Amino acid sequence: MLENKRIVITGGAGFIGSNIARSLCEENEVIVIDNLLTGRYENISDIADRITFVRDDVNNLDMLMSRLQSVDYVLHQAALPSVQRSVEDPVTSNMNNIDGTLKVLVAALDCGVKKVVCASSSSVYGDTPILPKQEDMKPHPKSPYAVTKLAGEYYSRVFSEVYGLKTVCLRYFNVFGPRQNPNSQYAAVIPLFITRTLNRKSPIIFGDGLQTRDFTFVKDVVQANVLAMESPAEGVFNIACGHQITLNDLADRIMEIIGIEVKKVYDLPRKGDVRDSLADITYAREMLGYEPRFDLNSGLKETIAWFQKN
């Protein structure tokens, strides 16, 4: 386990970033940078005395140049995280996700950071029919969001090869868990299904519900970020559970765990959504030592318990 390191987490008040900050702040000096555009201060308010919080934007290069001095690692989680948001407003997604990533890399290089770990996404694979997805497959992004994530991977590789900055990009597959916001119009499917079921409202499924996803519990994503810092490995890695489930079965599973049954409602498919997703995590196992510790059921039970309390 990492100890006595100075770690910057961009987007550290967001869903994934706040879970990482909570895991690292006991044994390390953690600096959270977040503009609170999609992140929420309440995600980190309980650890506020154990971190340094900077409310600012990753597009502020001067701030990054100052805050990344004497930092060991940067975990770059900051992004506008929605496919649908990017379809509606590609310019803002580009500015936050591509420009912001470039500035983080520039500042990290200038400040002598040991390694940058960037959050990427399974969306870069697009709708290619071959499953499971492997890192050496040709990307085929279907949304502006996916393009921004792929561009971040390319920039990371270039900074590694041209400038010698160590980088890792983690392709997250459908992350879920505590502190995921169900109230945004761009909310992810699991917090939406959970909160609607708890309120005895029908979960809304876009399409026929037979589309599949490989859902990854957030604590496994935290583990992957720690391993990526500790490992000498560089490059791109799938981070997932390695199993797929249809959205119909997911809704049924959530209702079964909660003990409430409501009728599923179907709507038109959404632009930019992929049909099926499943990861091959062999490369992350071999190079990072990554092994999922949570299956879907155990992750859902912990997530549902959190939503019932909050």
C-alpha positions as a LaTeX table, in Angstrom:
\begin{tabular}{lrrr}
\hline
Residue & $x$ (\AA) & $y$ (\AA) & $z$ (\AA) \\
\hline
Met1 & 0.00 & 0.00 & 0.00 \\
Leu2 & 1.22 & 3.49 & $-0.83$ \\
Glu3 & 2.44 & 5.54 & 2.12 \\
Asn4 & 3.84 & 9.03 & 2.62 \\
Lys5 & 3.30 & 10.06 & $-1.00$ \\
Arg6 & 2.04 & 13.38 & $-2.30$ \\
Ile7 & $-0.86$ & 12.65 & $-4.64$ \\
Val8 & $-3.06$ & 15.00 & $-6.65$ \\
Ile9 & $-6.51$ & 13.75 & $-7.63$ \\
Thr10 & $-8.19$ & 15.86 & $-10.29$ \\
Gly11 & $-11.95$ & 15.50 & $-10.19$ \\
Gly12 & $-11.49$ & 14.32 & $-6.62$ \\
Ala13 & $-14.94$ & 15.47 & $-5.50$ \\
Gly14 & $-16.59$ & 13.36 & $-8.16$ \\
Phe15 & $-17.91$ & 9.84 & $-7.75$ \\
Ile16 & $-14.74$ & 7.90 & $-8.58$ \\
Gly17 & $-12.27$ & 10.57 & $-7.44$ \\
Ser18 & $-13.82$ & 10.89 & $-3.98$ \\
Asn19 & $-13.67$ & 7.13 & $-3.46$ \\
Ile20 & $-9.97$ & 7.20 & $-4.40$ \\
Ala21 & $-9.31$ & 10.16 & $-2.09$ \\
Arg22 & $-10.99$ & 8.38 & 0.81 \\
Ser23 & $-8.81$ & 5.32 & 0.26 \\
Leu24 & $-5.51$ & 7.21 & 0.07 \\
Cys25 & $-5.84$ & 10.10 & 2.53 \\
Glu26 & $-5.02$ & 8.14 & 5.71 \\
Glu27 & $-1.45$ & 7.26 & 4.68 \\
Asn28 & $-0.65$ & 9.97 & 2.11 \\
Glu29 & $-0.88$ & 13.70 & 1.48 \\
Val30 & $-3.85$ & 14.05 & $-0.88$ \\
Ile31 & $-4.67$ & 17.20 & $-2.85$ \\
Val32 & $-8.10$ & 17.22 & $-4.49$ \\
Ile33 & $-8.66$ & 19.58 & $-7.43$ \\
Asp34 & $-12.27$ & 19.94 & $-8.55$ \\
Asn35 & $-14.32$ & 22.78 & $-10.03$ \\
Leu36 & $-17.53$ & 21.19 & $-8.63$ \\
Leu37 & $-19.19$ & 21.36 & $-12.04$ \\
Thr38 & $-20.21$ & 17.71 & $-11.74$ \\
Gly39 & $-18.37$ & 16.83 & $-8.51$ \\
Arg40 & $-20.01$ & 17.47 & $-5.13$ \\
Tyr41 & $-18.30$ & 18.79 & $-2.01$ \\
Glu42 & $-20.45$ & 16.51 & 0.17 \\
Asn43 & $-18.58$ & 13.58 & $-1.39$ \\
Ile44 & $-15.44$ & 14.67 & 0.46 \\
Ser45 & $-16.80$ & 16.74 & 3.37 \\
Asp46 & $-16.25$ & 13.87 & 5.83 \\
Ile47 & $-12.53$ & 13.71 & 4.94 \\
Ala48 & $-12.02$ & 17.49 & 4.59 \\
Asp49 & $-9.61$ & 17.56 & 7.54 \\
Arg50 & $-7.40$ & 14.89 & 5.91 \\
Ile51 & $-7.07$ & 16.37 & 2.43 \\
Thr52 & $-6.29$ & 19.70 & 0.77 \\
Phe53 & $-9.22$ & 20.81 & $-1.37$ \\
Val54 & $-8.62$ & 23.20 & $-4.28$ \\
Arg55 & $-11.74$ & 24.47 & $-6.02$ \\
Asp56 & $-10.40$ & 25.17 & $-9.49$ \\
Asp57 & $-10.41$ & 23.94 & $-13.06$ \\
Val58 & $-7.85$ & 21.69 & $-14.78$ \\
Asn59 & $-7.84$ & 24.16 & $-17.65$ \\
Asn60 & $-6.10$ & 26.62 & $-15.32$ \\
Leu61 & $-2.50$ & 25.80 & $-16.24$ \\
Asp62 & $-0.98$ & 28.31 & $-13.82$ \\
Met63 & $-2.83$ & 26.68 & $-10.93$ \\
Leu64 & $-1.66$ & 23.22 & $-12.04$ \\
Met65 & 1.94 & 24.41 & $-12.31$ \\
Ser66 & 1.72 & 25.59 & $-8.71$ \\
Arg67 & $-0.20$ & 22.65 & $-7.21$ \\
Leu68 & 1.81 & 19.87 & $-8.90$ \\
Gln69 & 5.13 & 21.02 & $-7.42$ \\
Ser70 & 6.77 & 18.20 & $-5.39$ \\
Val71 & 3.89 & 15.83 & $-6.22$ \\
Asp72 & 4.67 & 12.12 & $-6.67$ \\
Tyr73 & 1.59 & 11.02 & $-8.59$ \\
Val74 & $-1.38$ & 12.55 & $-10.41$ \\
Leu75 & $-4.61$ & 10.59 & $-10.70$ \\
His76 & $-6.46$ & 12.44 & $-13.44$ \\
Gln77 & $-10.16$ & 11.70 & $-12.99$ \\
Ala78 & $-11.53$ & 15.12 & $-13.95$ \\
Ala79 & $-13.87$ & 15.06 & $-16.95$ \\
Leu80 & $-17.38$ & 15.75 & $-18.13$ \\
Pro81 & $-18.37$ & 12.11 & $-17.83$ \\
Ser82 & $-21.49$ & 11.59 & $-19.92$ \\
Val83 & $-21.94$ & 10.23 & $-23.45$ \\
Gln84 & $-25.30$ & 11.99 & $-23.70$ \\
Arg85 & $-23.92$ & 15.31 & $-22.46$ \\
Ser86 & $-21.18$ & 15.12 & $-25.10$ \\
Val87 & $-23.71$ & 14.43 & $-27.85$ \\
Glu88 & $-25.63$ & 17.54 & $-26.83$ \\
Asp89 & $-22.57$ & 19.76 & $-26.24$ \\
Pro90 & $-19.41$ & 18.39 & $-27.88$ \\
Val91 & $-17.49$ & 21.67 & $-27.61$ \\
Thr92 & $-17.65$ & 21.78 & $-23.80$ \\
Ser93 & $-16.73$ & 18.10 & $-23.56$ \\
Asn94 & $-13.73$ & 18.71 & $-25.81$ \\
Met95 & $-12.58$ & 21.69 & $-23.75$ \\
Asn96 & $-12.82$ & 19.88 & $-20.42$ \\
Asn97 & $-11.70$ & 16.41 & $-21.42$ \\
Ile98 & $-9.04$ & 17.02 & $-24.08$ \\
Asp99 & $-7.69$ & 20.49 & $-23.25$ \\
Gly100 & $-7.82$ & 19.70 & $-19.53$ \\
Thr101 & $-5.92$ & 16.43 & $-19.96$ \\
Leu102 & $-3.25$ & 18.09 & $-22.08$ \\
Lys103 & $-2.70$ & 20.77 & $-19.43$ \\
Val104 & $-2.47$ & 18.16 & $-16.66$ \\
Leu105 & 0.22 & 16.32 & $-18.67$ \\
Val106 & 2.13 & 19.53 & $-19.41$ \\
Ala107 & 2.12 & 20.55 & $-15.74$ \\
Ala108 & 3.03 & 17.04 & $-14.57$ \\
Leu109 & 6.02 & 16.96 & $-16.92$ \\
Asp110 & 7.17 & 20.44 & $-15.93$ \\
Cys111 & 6.86 & 19.67 & $-12.21$ \\
Gly112 & 8.68 & 16.33 & $-12.34$ \\
Val113 & 5.72 & 14.13 & $-11.37$ \\
Lys114 & 6.70 & 10.43 & $-11.28$ \\
Lys115 & 3.60 & 9.13 & $-13.03$ \\
Val116 & 0.19 & 10.23 & $-14.30$ \\
Val117 & $-2.73$ & 7.79 & $-14.20$ \\
Cys118 & $-5.57$ & 8.90 & $-16.47$ \\
Ala119 & $-9.19$ & 7.76 & $-16.39$ \\
Ser120 & $-10.22$ & 6.50 & $-19.82$ \\
Ser121 & $-13.35$ & 4.64 & $-20.85$ \\
Ser122 & $-14.62$ & 1.48 & $-22.49$ \\
Ser123 & $-16.56$ & 3.79 & $-24.81$ \\
Val124 & $-13.43$ & 4.13 & $-26.98$ \\
Tyr125 & $-14.15$ & 0.62 & $-28.35$ \\
Gly126 & $-17.52$ & 1.68 & $-29.75$ \\
Asp127 & $-19.90$ & $-0.91$ & $-31.16$ \\
Thr128 & $-17.47$ & $-3.35$ & $-32.72$ \\
Pro129 & $-19.12$ & $-6.81$ & $-32.51$ \\
Ile130 & $-16.07$ & $-8.67$ & $-31.17$ \\
Leu131 & $-16.25$ & $-9.55$ & $-27.47$ \\
Pro132 & $-14.52$ & $-9.43$ & $-25.07$ \\
Lys133 & $-12.80$ & $-6.12$ & $-25.73$ \\
Gln134 & $-9.00$ & $-6.27$ & $-25.73$ \\
Glu135 & $-6.67$ & $-3.29$ & $-25.50$ \\
Asp136 & $-5.06$ & $-3.92$ & $-28.90$ \\
Met137 & $-8.38$ & $-3.73$ & $-30.78$ \\
Lys138 & $-8.84$ & $-0.79$ & $-33.13$ \\
Pro139 & $-10.90$ & 1.89 & $-31.35$ \\
His140 & $-14.18$ & 2.97 & $-32.93$ \\
Pro141 & $-15.67$ & 5.76 & $-30.78$ \\
Lys142 & $-19.38$ & 6.45 & $-31.26$ \\
Ser143 & $-19.71$ & 9.68 & $-29.29$ \\
Pro144 & $-17.79$ & 12.91 & $-28.71$ \\
Tyr145 & $-17.13$ & 11.70 & $-25.15$ \\
Ala146 & $-15.46$ & 8.56 & $-26.47$ \\
Val147 & $-13.35$ & 10.67 & $-28.85$ \\
Thr148 & $-12.18$ & 12.84 & $-25.93$ \\
Lys149 & $-11.13$ & 9.79 & $-23.95$ \\
Leu150 & $-9.25$ & 8.31 & $-26.91$ \\
Ala151 & $-7.49$ & 11.63 & $-27.46$ \\
Gly152 & $-6.44$ & 11.58 & $-23.80$ \\
Glu153 & $-4.93$ & 8.14 & $-24.31$ \\
Tyr154 & $-3.00$ & 9.32 & $-27.37$ \\
Tyr155 & $-1.71$ & 12.40 & $-25.57$ \\
Ser156 & $-0.63$ & 10.22 & $-22.64$ \\
Arg157 & 1.26 & 7.86 & $-24.92$ \\
Val158 & 2.97 & 10.75 & $-26.72$ \\
Phe159 & 4.04 & 12.34 & $-23.43$ \\
Ser160 & 5.48 & 8.98 & $-22.41$ \\
Glu161 & 7.30 & 8.30 & $-25.68$ \\
Val162 & 8.41 & 11.85 & $-26.55$ \\
Tyr163 & 8.98 & 13.43 & $-23.14$ \\
Gly164 & 9.60 & 10.44 & $-20.87$ \\
Leu165 & 6.63 & 11.12 & $-18.55$ \\
Lys166 & 5.35 & 7.81 & $-17.20$ \\
Thr167 & 1.63 & 7.41 & $-17.95$ \\
Val168 & $-1.10$ & 4.83 & $-17.57$ \\
Cys169 & $-4.64$ & 5.04 & $-18.95$ \\
Leu170 & $-7.33$ & 2.91 & $-17.34$ \\
Arg171 & $-10.32$ & 2.06 & $-19.52$ \\
Tyr172 & $-13.13$ & 1.93 & $-16.97$ \\
Phe173 & $-16.12$ & $-0.27$ & $-17.78$ \\
Asn174 & $-19.42$ & 1.03 & $-16.35$ \\
Val175 & $-18.30$ & 1.93 & $-12.84$ \\
Phe176 & $-20.88$ & 1.94 & $-10.03$ \\
Gly177 & $-20.94$ & 2.29 & $-6.26$ \\
Pro178 & $-21.54$ & 4.63 & $-3.31$ \\
Arg179 & $-21.59$ & 8.39 & $-3.97$ \\
Gln180 & $-22.69$ & 8.04 & $-7.58$ \\
Asn181 & $-25.15$ & 10.85 & $-8.30$ \\
Pro182 & $-28.62$ & 9.59 & $-9.30$ \\
Asn183 & $-30.12$ & 13.07 & $-9.71$ \\
Ser184 & $-28.30$ & 14.36 & $-12.79$ \\
Gln185 & $-30.11$ & 14.16 & $-16.12$ \\
Tyr186 & $-27.01$ & 12.27 & $-17.25$ \\
Ala187 & $-27.01$ & 9.82 & $-14.34$ \\
Ala188 & $-25.69$ & 6.30 & $-14.86$ \\
Val189 & $-28.03$ & 3.34 & $-14.98$ \\
Ile190 & $-27.35$ & 1.63 & $-11.63$ \\
Pro191 & $-27.96$ & 4.61 & $-9.30$ \\
Leu192 & $-31.06$ & 5.44 & $-11.37$ \\
Phe193 & $-32.42$ & 1.90 & $-11.14$ \\
Ile194 & $-31.69$ & 1.75 & $-7.39$ \\
Thr195 & $-33.25$ & 5.09 & $-6.44$ \\
Arg196 & $-36.32$ & 4.58 & $-8.62$ \\
Thr197 & $-36.89$ & 1.10 & $-7.20$ \\
Leu198 & $-36.45$ & 2.34 & $-3.61$ \\
Asn199 & $-39.11$ & 4.97 & $-4.38$ \\
Arg200 & $-41.34$ & 2.31 & $-5.99$ \\
Lys201 & $-41.01$ & 3.94 & $-9.41$ \\
Ser202 & $-40.42$ & 2.05 & $-12.64$ \\
Pro203 & $-36.81$ & 1.82 & $-13.87$ \\
Ile204 & $-36.58$ & 3.32 & $-17.35$ \\
Ile205 & $-34.66$ & 1.27 & $-19.93$ \\
Phe206 & $-33.57$ & 2.87 & $-23.19$ \\
Gly207 & $-34.00$ & 0.24 & $-25.91$ \\
Asp208 & $-35.13$ & $-3.36$ & $-25.46$ \\
Gly209 & $-33.10$ & $-4.06$ & $-22.32$ \\
Leu210 & $-31.17$ & $-6.87$ & $-24.00$ \\
Gln211 & $-28.05$ & $-4.71$ & $-24.34$ \\
Thr212 & $-25.25$ & $-5.88$ & $-22.06$ \\
Arg213 & $-22.75$ & $-4.17$ & $-19.81$ \\
Asp214 & $-19.69$ & $-5.19$ & $-17.79$ \\
Phe215 & $-20.26$ & $-3.38$ & $-14.49$ \\
Thr216 & $-17.27$ & $-2.56$ & $-12.27$ \\
Phe217 & $-17.54$ & $-1.81$ & $-8.57$ \\
Val218 & $-15.83$ & 1.44 & $-7.63$ \\
Lys219 & $-13.58$ & $-0.18$ & $-5.00$ \\
Asp220 & $-12.02$ & $-2.26$ & $-7.77$ \\
Val221 & $-11.37$ & 0.97 & $-9.71$ \\
Val222 & $-9.69$ & 2.42 & $-6.60$ \\
Gln223 & $-7.53$ & $-0.71$ & $-6.41$ \\
Ala224 & $-6.60$ & $-0.34$ & $-10.10$ \\
Asn225 & $-5.45$ & 3.26 & $-9.60$ \\
Val226 & $-3.25$ & 2.27 & $-6.66$ \\
Leu227 & $-1.75$ & $-0.63$ & $-8.62$ \\
Ala228 & $-1.13$ & 1.66 & $-11.61$ \\
Met229 & 0.86 & 4.04 & $-9.37$ \\
Glu230 & 2.88 & 1.25 & $-7.76$ \\
Ser231 & 3.59 & $-0.74$ & $-10.94$ \\
Pro232 & 6.36 & 0.14 & $-13.40$ \\
Ala233 & 3.93 & $-0.70$ & $-16.23$ \\
Glu234 & 2.75 & 1.94 & $-18.67$ \\
Gly235 & 0.09 & 1.94 & $-21.37$ \\
Val236 & $-3.64$ & 1.25 & $-21.59$ \\
Phe237 & $-5.52$ & $-1.28$ & $-19.45$ \\
Asn238 & $-9.11$ & $-2.50$ & $-19.24$ \\
Ile239 & $-10.52$ & $-2.20$ & $-15.73$ \\
Ala240 & $-13.69$ & $-4.22$ & $-15.32$ \\
Cys241 & $-15.26$ & $-7.21$ & $-13.63$ \\
Gly242 & $-15.01$ & $-9.41$ & $-16.73$ \\
His243 & $-18.67$ & $-10.50$ & $-16.76$ \\
Gln244 & $-21.68$ & $-9.07$ & $-18.62$ \\
Ile245 & $-25.37$ & $-8.75$ & $-17.77$ \\
Thr246 & $-28.37$ & $-7.44$ & $-19.71$ \\
Leu247 & $-30.09$ & $-4.31$ & $-18.43$ \\
Asn248 & $-33.30$ & $-6.32$ & $-18.01$ \\
Asp249 & $-31.51$ & $-8.78$ & $-15.74$ \\
Leu250 & $-29.79$ & $-5.93$ & $-13.91$ \\
Ala251 & $-33.13$ & $-4.30$ & $-13.10$ \\
Asp252 & $-34.49$ & $-7.65$ & $-11.88$ \\
Arg253 & $-31.37$ & $-8.23$ & $-9.76$ \\
Ile254 & $-31.69$ & $-4.81$ & $-8.09$ \\
Met255 & $-35.39$ & $-5.35$ & $-7.38$ \\
Glu256 & $-34.62$ & $-8.78$ & $-5.90$ \\
Ile257 & $-31.93$ & $-7.40$ & $-3.54$ \\
Ile258 & $-34.13$ & $-4.47$ & $-2.43$ \\
Gly259 & $-37.24$ & $-6.65$ & $-2.11$ \\
Ile260 & $-39.47$ & $-4.36$ & $-4.16$ \\
Glu261 & $-40.88$ & $-5.32$ & $-7.56$ \\
Val262 & $-41.97$ & $-2.63$ & $-10.01$ \\
Lys263 & $-42.74$ & $-2.76$ & $-13.71$ \\
Lys264 & $-39.91$ & $-1.91$ & $-16.11$ \\
Val265 & $-40.62$ & 0.90 & $-18.59$ \\
Tyr266 & $-38.98$ & 1.08 & $-22.03$ \\
Asp267 & $-38.03$ & 4.16 & $-24.06$ \\
Leu268 & $-36.26$ & 4.75 & $-27.37$ \\
Pro269 & $-32.54$ & 3.89 & $-27.60$ \\
Arg270 & $-30.18$ & 6.82 & $-26.99$ \\
Lys271 & $-27.69$ & 8.14 & $-29.52$ \\
Gly272 & $-24.09$ & 7.18 & $-28.81$ \\
Asp273 & $-24.89$ & 4.20 & $-26.59$ \\
Val274 & $-23.14$ & 0.94 & $-27.45$ \\
Arg275 & $-25.05$ & $-2.33$ & $-27.70$ \\
Asp276 & $-22.78$ & $-4.73$ & $-25.82$ \\
Ser277 & $-19.76$ & $-4.40$ & $-23.59$ \\
Leu278 & $-17.47$ & $-6.98$ & $-22.01$ \\
Ala279 & $-13.82$ & $-6.63$ & $-21.05$ \\
Asp280 & $-10.88$ & $-8.95$ & $-21.27$ \\
Ile281 & $-8.87$ & $-8.04$ & $-18.15$ \\
Thr282 & $-5.96$ & $-10.42$ & $-18.79$ \\
Tyr283 & $-3.49$ & $-7.63$ & $-19.57$ \\
Ala284 & $-4.30$ & $-5.71$ & $-16.36$ \\
Arg285 & $-3.93$ & $-8.96$ & $-14.40$ \\
Glu286 & $-0.54$ & $-9.68$ & $-15.91$ \\
Met287 & 0.96 & $-6.19$ & $-15.87$ \\
Leu288 & $-0.68$ & $-4.50$ & $-12.86$ \\
Gly289 & $-1.66$ & $-7.46$ & $-10.71$ \\
Tyr290 & $-5.29$ & $-6.33$ & $-10.94$ \\
Glu291 & $-7.92$ & $-8.77$ & $-9.75$ \\
Pro292 & $-11.56$ & $-7.77$ & $-9.18$ \\
Arg293 & $-12.51$ & $-8.28$ & $-5.55$ \\
Phe294 & $-16.23$ & $-7.63$ & $-6.01$ \\
Asp295 & $-18.70$ & $-9.42$ & $-8.23$ \\
Leu296 & $-21.87$ & $-7.63$ & $-9.36$ \\
Asn297 & $-24.00$ & $-8.97$ & $-6.51$ \\
Ser298 & $-21.65$ & $-7.96$ & $-3.69$ \\
Gly299 & $-21.11$ & $-4.54$ & $-5.27$ \\
Leu300 & $-24.86$ & $-4.01$ & $-5.70$ \\
Lys301 & $-25.57$ & $-4.97$ & $-2.09$ \\
Glu302 & $-23.02$ & $-2.47$ & $-0.76$ \\
Thr303 & $-24.25$ & 0.24 & $-3.14$ \\
Ile304 & $-27.93$ & $-0.31$ & $-2.30$ \\
Ala305 & $-27.12$ & $-0.22$ & 1.43 \\
Trp306 & $-25.39$ & 3.14 & 0.94 \\
Phe307 & $-28.35$ & 4.60 & $-0.96$ \\
Gln308 & $-30.76$ & 3.35 & 1.71 \\
Lys309 & $-28.78$ & 5.25 & 4.36 \\
Asn310 & $-28.26$ & 8.40 & 2.30 \\
\hline
\end{tabular}
